[in-house]
Amino acid sequence: MAPTNDHPGEQAAQDPIKLIGVRETPLSVDEVFAAVGDDAAGGVALFVGTVRNHDGGADVDALGYSCHPSAEAEMRRIAEKVAAEFPVRALAAVHRVGDLRVGDLAVVVGVACPHRGEAFEACRRLIDDLKHEVPIWKHQRFSDGTEEWVGAC
């Protein structure tokens, strides 16, 4: 059977944004995956950003994220933009703030679309735009006692 875009499942959902949040509590991949579940989606793409143990050639001991009060609204604006550009069936994004340790989840995003290629592209756009546009800042603490503030996400 040849694919057709006439089926409602091939179109973007009416209200695809299922979960947006900035949290001080640990994030859950399962929560994001469940939020983007959609029977019409043939592809679900997830991105999980974790705290790594190094940056720029230096060992990272820990870091903290802080955000502007508008961060969640900016996340929603970006989610709406992605949903308008791709046939998104469901979308979710959560970012952690506060003190995190190496290995902790810092951000989890998920996108469900009718096909895998669209899901991959939409998820990539979502995380890239969140990273560049949402006012969330990272304060890294290095093993040598130095520290550094890094721009959004």
NORBELZI-V927683 format. One record per residue. RES is the residue in three letters. BURIAL is + if it has 24 or more other C-alpha atoms within 12 Angstrom, else -. Layout:
# NORBELZI-V927683
[[RES/BURIAL] [RES/BURIAL]]
This chain:
# NORBELZI-V927683
[[MET/-] [ALA/-] [PRO/-] [THR/-] [ASN/-] [ASP/-] [HIS/-] [PRO/-] [GLY/+] [GLU/+] [GLN/+] [ALA/+] [ALA/+] [GLN/-] [ASP/-] [PRO/+] [ILE/+] [LYS/+] [LEU/+] [ILE/+] [GLY/+] [VAL/+] [ARG/+] [GLU/-] [THR/-] [PRO/+] [LEU/+] [SER/+] [VAL/+] [ASP/-] [GLU/-] [VAL/+] [PHE/+] [ALA/-] [ALA/+] [VAL/+] [GLY/+] [ASP/+] [ASP/-] [ALA/-] [ALA/+] [GLY/+] [GLY/+] [VAL/+] [ALA/+] [LEU/+] [PHE/+] [VAL/+] [GLY/+] [THR/+] [VAL/+] [ARG/+] [ASN/-] [HIS/-] [ASP/-] [GLY/-] [GLY/-] [ALA/-] [ASP/-] [VAL/+] [ASP/+] [ALA/+] [LEU/+] [GLY/+] [TYR/+] [SER/+] [CYS/+] [HIS/-] [PRO/-] [SER/-] [ALA/+] [GLU/+] [ALA/-] [GLU/+] [MET/+] [ARG/+] [ARG/-] [ILE/+] [ALA/+] [GLU/+] [LYS/-] [VAL/+] [ALA/+] [ALA/+] [GLU/-] [PHE/+] [PRO/+] [VAL/+] [ARG/+] [ALA/+] [LEU/+] [ALA/+] [ALA/+] [VAL/+] [HIS/+] [ARG/+] [VAL/+] [GLY/+] [ASP/+] [LEU/+] [ARG/+] [VAL/-] [GLY/-] [ASP/+] [LEU/+] [ALA/+] [VAL/+] [VAL/+] [VAL/+] [GLY/+] [VAL/+] [ALA/+] [CYS/+] [PRO/+] [HIS/+] [ARG/-] [GLY/-] [GLU/+] [ALA/+] [PHE/+] [GLU/+] [ALA/+] [CYS/+] [ARG/+] [ARG/+] [LEU/+] [ILE/+] [ASP/-] [ASP/+] [LEU/+] [LYS/+] [HIS/-] [GLU/+] [VAL/+] [PRO/+] [ILE/+] [TRP/+] [LYS/+] [HIS/+] [GLN/+] [ARG/+] [PHE/+] [SER/-] [ASP/-] [GLY/-] [THR/-] [GLU/-] [GLU/-] [TRP/-] [VAL/-] [GLY/-] [ALA/+] [CYS/+]]
